[in-house]
Every structure is written in C-alpha cells, then in structure tokens.
Amino acid sequence: MNPKLPHGIWPTDLSAAMVAEAGVRIGSAVVAGKHSYWWEGRPAEGGRGVVVCHDGNTARDLTPANSNVRSRVHEYDGGSWTVLANGAVAFVEAIGQHITIVDTDGSQRRLTTHDGDIRYGDLTDGGDVLFAIRERHTEITADEAVNDIVAIELDSGALHVVASGHDFFSSPRPRADSDQLAYICWDHPAMPWDNTELHVVNWSAEAGPKNDVAVLTGQAVQQPMWTTDGLVVITDPDGWWVPCSIDLVTGMAIKLLNADIEIGVAPWVFGMSTMAANGSDLFVVTHSDGVEHLCLLSEGALTPVTTARTAFGAISQAAGGGVVCTAASFTSTAEVVVIGADGSENVIRPAPNLLDANSISSPTHISFGEGDSAAHGLFYAPTSTVAEGPIGELPPLLVLSHGGPTGAARPGLDLGIQFWTQRGFAVVDVNYRGSTGYGREFRDALRGKWGLADVEDCIAAAKHLTTAGLVDGERLLIKGGSAGGYTTLCALTFHDTFAAGASRYGIGDLELLARDTHKFESRYLDSVVGPYPAEIERYRDRSPMNFVEQLSTPMIILQGGIDPVVPPNQAHDMVAALDGQKVPHAFLLFPTESHGFREAANITKALVAEHTFFCRVLGIATADELPPLDIVHL
C-alpha cells in the first residue's frame, strides 16, 4: 500500500536534469548498404547536431566533433544531411551554412563556398550531383530571401539552378536512371499544408532544366517518391492525406487508398516521410485517435504491422522488406529501429531506460465538445509506484497547447510530461481545432480563428476533465511554446479559467509578429487570423498586449535571446505589461537559445523554473528542493 500524499508533492527520481540529458532529439534514419545512419541533437553538447553511423556492430559519430549539423532554411532544420551513393555523407554546417562532405575514409572537404547569408537544406543525392534547396539572404527581393532548387556537382562544386520563380521549394527527388526530377513548390500566402504544386522537370548538367511541368495543383501535395511503378505522392483530393499515384501525362492523382484516414503530416521541416516503398506495396504511417500506426498498403487495403510503437519519425525503405525509422511508444522515447512487415524489430539505437514501466502514465485519447466545436486530446493521469493521492482529493491539471498551430500532440513517451505526472499532476495534451491527424476539415477549422478556437478548446478540455471528476477545477494550469505560448497568453488574458500559466517564446502582439518574423511564416497569419493589414483590427483584438488592463493571472515567460521566429521583443513587451499591472510573474531569458531550447542546462533551468512557479502559486509544498526564483508581485 503506497502512502497517501497530496497531489503535486509525490517523490520521484525523475529530475529536470534527467529530462534534459535524456532528451536527445533523433532525426531521420536511413539504411545504405550494411550501414545505418541517423541524426542526433544532443542537449549535453550544447544542442549540436551529429550524424551517427552504425556498421552492424557499433555506432560512431560520422561528423566532426567541432561541427553542428543544422540547416537554417525556413529556420526549422530538416534535410541537413544525406548519404551519397559512394557511402560518403554530405551535411550542412550550422555556422556559415556551408555543405561539407565526409568521405568513407573520414576525410573532409567543403563542397560549397559563398560569402554572405546563403543557406542550404533538403539535401538529396543525385548521383554526380547533390540537389538542395538554397535560400539566399544576400539577394533580397520584396524584403524577403530568395529560394530555389540547385544541383551541385560533387567533383567540382559547380552549382546549377534547377528550379526558381516560386516563393518556396522542397523535396527535390530524382528518378533513378532518368533525368526526371520531381519537386514541390508553393507561394505566399499558402503554407505547405494548404496548397502546393507538384512539378516534374527534366534536368542534366549539360542541358539544364527542360520541360518543367506543374503536374498536380490545387491540393496540399507532399512527399514525392519514385517507385518501380512511377511517381507516388501524399495528397488530399478528398480532404484526407493519402498516397496517390500520379499519371504524368494527364496529371491525375489516383488514390491508392479509399479511406477517411490521415497519412500525411504538416511539413514543418524538410524530409518528413510517412510512406516508404516495399516492392510494389507501401509502408505507411496512419493517424487515428491521436495515435500513429505503421501499416502495409497493398492493392488498396491496409494491414496493420503488429508493433507496440505509437509514434513514428520519417520512415524509409530498409533491406529485406522493412522500414528504418525513429519510433517511440507509450513506454519508450524515440529509438532508431528497423521494423519488418511481420512486426519484427532490430533496435539500432536504443532509448535510455530511466523509468519503471509501472510508474509511466500512458495517455488516453479523449474527445470533447460537439459538432463544429469538437476537439481532442491525450490525457495523462498522475501515476506513481511510491505514492497515491488522498481519498477525495483531485490532482491539479496542466493543459498543454502544442506549437504550430498546425501541429499535433505527439503520442510517444515524453519525459517532460512524465516529470509532472510522477509528481501527482494530471496532464492533457490538447489537439485543438487546427491540429493535424484529423483531416483537412478539422485542420481548416482554425482558419481565421487562431486565438479563439484553440483557446476555447484548451478551456473545454480542462472543463471536460473537471466535470468527469478527474481533476481539481480550482487548480488548472496551462503551458505552451511558440504558437502554444500565444494560446496560453490569450487564455490567461481573456479568460479566468486557469490559476497560472507558462509561455515559452509565445506571441503577445500579432501585429508585431506579422511585421517581424521570418519568410517561411511571414504570411502564415493570413490564414489563421486574416490578411494583414486588411484585417488589422482582428490582429489588435486578439493580441494580449493590447489588453494589459485585463491581466491578472500569474504567469512565467521564457524566451530565447536569438529567436528569429518569435523575436525577444515579444517577451520583453509582455513582461513590461505584467509589471505595469503588478501581475505576479517570472521571466527567464536564455541569451544563447533560438526558437526552442537546445542546451541541457537551459532545458533543465526552464523546467525547474516552471515547476517552482506553479508550486509557489498553488501553494504546493513539493518534495523537490526548489531553487530560488524571482517572482515579481507575488
């Protein structure tokens, strides 16, 4: 019988430092020959990116110890490395954004040379050339950087422009033994989950680009992939992202699956993949009820692969009829694993085993609201092997609002969530209207309603769980980062549901964001708020900064000092407003961090500060030794 202790003070060995140190981000994985490769973002090493190679016996870092593999195209990384046909690896160095090649003998050579701010991403092997997305901040047009697709000769470094003339490009994918190249492009004000174009062009270094044809338009097409049967993409002709084969003559997209199920994702970063070839069949990752499933798609029928995995990163073809990917489950953080069609697994890069399985809180998918106001979430009940709550006492609830806002709650083990549940907090990760995984209609339900529908759904989730008798309605907390930080600030400014909140690099002033963010998201608000400046009053009405007199709820604000997506002035202005209204608040600025915290010390400090802040506001005498935190006006 475990001792009965108040929720929020349960003892646990899972510290914030453990969460940070174990929080290695694992990016896309590929198999080439007998070797497996993947990318790691390591908080313990300042958040630097590393390409790792496993030869079947041991793993070793392939990129130099003084390097940091990261692309700054679109500012969200992705596609920052690739394996070449000869086994060498090409990667983008974070500082300078040059492309370097590490040959199989360990020697290095720089492939690109440039002056000024020129960036590369979405690297793709093309035999004698390397295809890439180039973003030139040296040739500003209409106050924005210029993007195009280039081919770089591997022997000489000579650079050729393959495609240009659109605001954005992604996914240059060459067809084997052919001069055909498929790619995706789109233009302002669309985002890549709104409306893109699939193009096919004939290209060679000698002849240049010819016959560039827009094969498919008017849909949110993504992930072009050449198979033995031709060109396959993910697109949404009927409102659900599903695989389609492309007739290159007519431009028709022929659905390979007739089902209302989501297989695509919002392509925030380059290289995301939810399908991989398996002979004439496909492996696909489906989304349903907040969980992801690996399935085999053959002749229009889906067959689930038997696996405990519930969340998948980019999948790619592996030898022997399987896929290699990063995959997590309710009880394991992301691992690099090869999964066969029969569900067999070969774990290449295991996750650290830090938690007793019985102490892990596994989520329950919940739905709440009705009709056009229906939304969803993943609910995590407080769970411990050493304590339980007193009879009649309900736990405090932490509502999580994901970023994007076109994103989704991830259904794999998240130690940052377990940090709270092991201490006796309940957590709900909300898939508010506008989230991915539920089809285009649900995704589009946030159009023109950001700052309203998302906030309503976070509040509705809290009230739903309160009514169900699962949480204490007097101890409701909310936390979010980036777009989720904006949702948090709106919830705390315009509503009185929550007792406190935490905003990480959140937006307090929409008008300022519209004028002062990077190219990729510079017109994002056109869809989720309204065209700017035509709808300027809407921007002002939904900006917490313009309603400081309504601020009264305690909040903690955390911000990176070199954030190009949500610049630090947003946080400084919000803190000044809180101080002017004498609202209890704390503010942490991390000078070396960008959009999202990557360094272990800062990840630790941020989580400890949030925990300290919430406990002090709620009066929880936690078992943790809380460090000093300057909370003004408390």
ChimeraX attribute file (.defattr): number of C-alpha atoms within 10 A of each C-alpha:
attribute: neighborCount
match mode: 1-to-1
recipient: residues
	/A:1	7
	/A:2	10
	/A:3	12
	/A:4	13
	/A:5	17
	/A:6	20
	/A:7	23
	/A:8	28
	/A:9	19
	/A:10	26
	/A:11	17
	/A:12	19
	/A:13	12
	/A:14	17
	/A:15	15
	/A:16	22
	/A:17	17
	/A:18	16
	/A:19	21
	/A:20	24
	/A:21	17
	/A:22	19
	/A:23	24
	/A:24	22
	/A:25	16
	/A:26	23
	/A:27	24
	/A:28	24
	/A:29	26
	/A:30	24
	/A:31	20
	/A:32	15
	/A:33	11
	/A:34	9
	/A:35	14
	/A:36	23
	/A:37	25
	/A:38	25
	/A:39	27
	/A:40	19
	/A:41	22
	/A:42	21
	/A:43	22
	/A:44	16
	/A:45	15
	/A:46	17
	/A:47	19
	/A:48	19
	/A:49	25
	/A:50	26
	/A:51	27
	/A:52	17
	/A:53	21
	/A:54	18
	/A:55	13
	/A:56	10
	/A:57	7
	/A:58	9
	/A:59	15
	/A:60	11
	/A:61	15
	/A:62	20
	/A:63	24
	/A:64	14
	/A:65	10
	/A:66	8
	/A:67	16
	/A:68	22
	/A:69	27
	/A:70	26
	/A:71	30
	/A:72	20
	/A:73	26
	/A:74	21
	/A:75	20
	/A:76	15
	/A:77	20
	/A:78	24
	/A:79	26
	/A:80	28
	/A:81	29
	/A:82	25
	/A:83	21
	/A:84	21
	/A:85	13
	/A:86	10
	/A:87	15
	/A:88	17
	/A:89	23
	/A:90	28
	/A:91	30
	/A:92	30
	/A:93	24
	/A:94	19
	/A:95	12
	/A:96	16
	/A:97	25
	/A:98	19
	/A:99	24
	/A:100	20
	/A:101	23
	/A:102	19
	/A:103	16
	/A:104	12
	/A:105	8
	/A:106	12
	/A:107	10
	/A:108	16
	/A:109	11
	/A:110	15
	/A:111	21
	/A:112	19
	/A:113	12
	/A:114	10
	/A:115	8
	/A:116	11
	/A:117	13
	/A:118	21
	/A:119	25
	/A:120	31
	/A:121	30
	/A:122	27
	/A:123	31
	/A:124	24
	/A:125	21
	/A:126	22
	/A:127	15
	/A:128	14
	/A:129	22
	/A:130	21
	/A:131	28
	/A:132	28
	/A:133	26
	/A:134	24
	/A:135	23
	/A:136	19
	/A:137	16
	/A:138	13
	/A:139	15
	/A:140	10
	/A:141	10
	/A:142	7
	/A:143	9
	/A:144	17
	/A:145	20
	/A:146	21
	/A:147	25
	/A:148	21
	/A:149	24
	/A:150	21
	/A:151	28
	/A:152	20
	/A:153	19
	/A:154	19
	/A:155	9
	/A:156	10
	/A:157	16
	/A:158	13
	/A:159	17
	/A:160	18
	/A:161	17
	/A:162	23
	/A:163	23
	/A:164	14
	/A:165	12
	/A:166	13
	/A:167	18
	/A:168	25
	/A:169	26
	/A:170	29
	/A:171	27
	/A:172	30
	/A:173	23
	/A:174	24
	/A:175	18
	/A:176	13
	/A:177	7
	/A:178	10
	/A:179	15
	/A:180	19
	/A:181	24
	/A:182	24
	/A:183	22
	/A:184	23
	/A:185	26
	/A:186	22
	/A:187	16
	/A:188	17
	/A:189	18
	/A:190	20
	/A:191	24
	/A:192	24
	/A:193	24
	/A:194	17
	/A:195	19
	/A:196	23
	/A:197	21
	/A:198	27
	/A:199	21
	/A:200	22
	/A:201	21
	/A:202	19
	/A:203	21
	/A:204	17
	/A:205	17
	/A:206	7
	/A:207	8
	/A:208	14
	/A:209	18
	/A:210	15
	/A:211	11
	/A:212	16
	/A:213	15
	/A:214	17
	/A:215	19
	/A:216	22
	/A:217	15
	/A:218	12
	/A:219	19
	/A:220	27
	/A:221	27
	/A:222	30
	/A:223	27
	/A:224	28
	/A:225	22
	/A:226	19
	/A:227	18
	/A:228	10
	/A:229	11
	/A:230	12
	/A:231	18
	/A:232	24
	/A:233	23
	/A:234	27
	/A:235	27
	/A:236	25
	/A:237	16
	/A:238	14
	/A:239	18
	/A:240	22
	/A:241	29
	/A:242	26
	/A:243	29
	/A:244	21
	/A:245	22
	/A:246	21
	/A:247	15
	/A:248	16
	/A:249	7
	/A:250	9
	/A:251	15
	/A:252	13
	/A:253	21
	/A:254	14
	/A:255	20
	/A:256	19
	/A:257	17
	/A:258	12
	/A:259	14
	/A:260	14
	/A:261	17
	/A:262	23
	/A:263	25
	/A:264	30
	/A:265	22
	/A:266	20
	/A:267	18
	/A:268	19
	/A:269	17
	/A:270	22
	/A:271	24
	/A:272	21
	/A:273	24
	/A:274	24
	/A:275	30
	/A:276	22
	/A:277	23
	/A:278	21
	/A:279	12
	/A:280	11
	/A:281	16
	/A:282	22
	/A:283	28
	/A:284	28
	/A:285	26
	/A:286	24
	/A:287	21
	/A:288	14
	/A:289	15
	/A:290	23
	/A:291	22
	/A:292	24
	/A:293	19
	/A:294	29
	/A:295	21
	/A:296	23
	/A:297	22
	/A:298	15
	/A:299	11
	/A:300	13
	/A:301	13
	/A:302	17
	/A:303	14
	/A:304	18
	/A:305	19
	/A:306	15
	/A:307	17
	/A:308	15
	/A:309	22
	/A:310	22
	/A:311	24
	/A:312	25
	/A:313	22
	/A:314	20
	/A:315	29
	/A:316	23
	/A:317	22
	/A:318	21
	/A:319	14
	/A:320	9
	/A:321	15
	/A:322	23
	/A:323	28
	/A:324	29
	/A:325	28
	/A:326	27
	/A:327	26
	/A:328	25
	/A:329	21
	/A:330	19
	/A:331	22
	/A:332	23
	/A:333	24
	/A:334	27
	/A:335	22
	/A:336	27
	/A:337	22
	/A:338	27
	/A:339	23
	/A:340	20
	/A:341	20
	/A:342	13
	/A:343	16
	/A:344	14
	/A:345	15
	/A:346	13
	/A:347	15
	/A:348	20
	/A:349	18
	/A:350	13
	/A:351	16
	/A:352	13
	/A:353	11
	/A:354	13
	/A:355	14
	/A:356	10
	/A:357	13
	/A:358	11
	/A:359	17
	/A:360	25
	/A:361	24
	/A:362	21
	/A:363	20
	/A:364	16
	/A:365	18
	/A:366	19
	/A:367	16
	/A:368	16
	/A:369	14
	/A:370	8
	/A:371	7
	/A:372	10
	/A:373	15
	/A:374	14
	/A:375	26
	/A:376	25
	/A:377	26
	/A:378	24
	/A:379	21
	/A:380	23
	/A:381	24
	/A:382	28
	/A:383	23
	/A:384	22
	/A:385	17
	/A:386	15
	/A:387	21
	/A:388	19
	/A:389	21
	/A:390	13
	/A:391	9
	/A:392	5
	/A:393	13
	/A:394	22
	/A:395	26
	/A:396	23
	/A:397	31
	/A:398	26
	/A:399	25
	/A:400	26
	/A:401	31
	/A:402	25
	/A:403	19
	/A:404	16
	/A:405	25
	/A:406	23
	/A:407	20
	/A:408	23
	/A:409	22
	/A:410	18
	/A:411	23
	/A:412	22
	/A:413	21
	/A:414	20
	/A:415	24
	/A:416	16
	/A:417	20
	/A:418	26
	/A:419	21
	/A:420	24
	/A:421	27
	/A:422	28
	/A:423	26
	/A:424	28
	/A:425	25
	/A:426	29
	/A:427	28
	/A:428	27
	/A:429	27
	/A:430	29
	/A:431	30
	/A:432	31
	/A:433	30
	/A:434	27
	/A:435	27
	/A:436	26
	/A:437	27
	/A:438	25
	/A:439	21
	/A:440	20
	/A:441	14
	/A:442	20
	/A:443	22
	/A:444	19
	/A:445	19
	/A:446	22
	/A:447	17
	/A:448	17
	/A:449	19
	/A:450	23
	/A:451	27
	/A:452	17
	/A:453	20
	/A:454	30
	/A:455	25
	/A:456	19
	/A:457	23
	/A:458	28
	/A:459	20
	/A:460	21
	/A:461	27
	/A:462	26
	/A:463	18
	/A:464	18
	/A:465	19
	/A:466	18
	/A:467	12
	/A:468	9
	/A:469	12
	/A:470	17
	/A:471	25
	/A:472	18
	/A:473	21
	/A:474	15
	/A:475	19
	/A:476	24
	/A:477	24
	/A:478	30
	/A:479	24
	/A:480	23
	/A:481	25
	/A:482	23
	/A:483	25
	/A:484	27
	/A:485	27
	/A:486	31
	/A:487	33
	/A:488	33
	/A:489	31
	/A:490	25
	/A:491	24
	/A:492	26
	/A:493	22
	/A:494	18
	/A:495	15
	/A:496	14
	/A:497	20
	/A:498	22
	/A:499	19
	/A:500	25
	/A:501	26
	/A:502	30
	/A:503	28
	/A:504	25
	/A:505	30
	/A:506	27
	/A:507	30
	/A:508	29
	/A:509	22
	/A:510	24
	/A:511	19
	/A:512	17
	/A:513	20
	/A:514	19
	/A:515	12
	/A:516	15
	/A:517	16
	/A:518	18
	/A:519	19
	/A:520	22
	/A:521	18
	/A:522	18
	/A:523	21
	/A:524	18
	/A:525	22
	/A:526	21
	/A:527	18
	/A:528	19
	/A:529	21
	/A:530	20
	/A:531	18
	/A:532	16
	/A:533	13
	/A:534	10
	/A:535	12
	/A:536	14
	/A:537	13
	/A:538	18
	/A:539	23
	/A:540	16
	/A:541	14
	/A:542	23
	/A:543	23
	/A:544	26
	/A:545	25
	/A:546	17
	/A:547	15
	/A:548	18
	/A:549	13
	/A:550	15
	/A:551	24
	/A:552	18
	/A:553	20
	/A:554	24
	/A:555	29
	/A:556	22
	/A:557	25
	/A:558	23
	/A:559	30
	/A:560	23
	/A:561	20
	/A:562	15
	/A:563	20
	/A:564	14
	/A:565	22
	/A:566	25
	/A:567	23
	/A:568	22
	/A:569	18
	/A:570	19
	/A:571	26
	/A:572	16
	/A:573	14
	/A:574	22
	/A:575	21
	/A:576	13
	/A:577	19
	/A:578	24
	/A:579	15
	/A:580	12
	/A:581	15
	/A:582	15
	/A:583	20
	/A:584	20
	/A:585	24
	/A:586	23
	/A:587	20
	/A:588	19
	/A:589	17
	/A:590	19
	/A:591	12
	/A:592	14
	/A:593	18
	/A:594	20
	/A:595	20
	/A:596	16
	/A:597	22
	/A:598	23
	/A:599	21
	/A:600	24
	/A:601	16
	/A:602	21
	/A:603	21
	/A:604	18
	/A:605	17
	/A:606	23
	/A:607	18
	/A:608	18
	/A:609	25
	/A:610	21
	/A:611	19
	/A:612	20
	/A:613	26
	/A:614	23
	/A:615	16
	/A:616	16
	/A:617	17
	/A:618	16
	/A:619	10
	/A:620	14
	/A:621	13
	/A:622	18
	/A:623	12
	/A:624	17
	/A:625	8
	/A:626	15
	/A:627	10
	/A:628	9
	/A:629	15
	/A:630	13
	/A:631	18
	/A:632	14
	/A:633	13
	/A:634	12
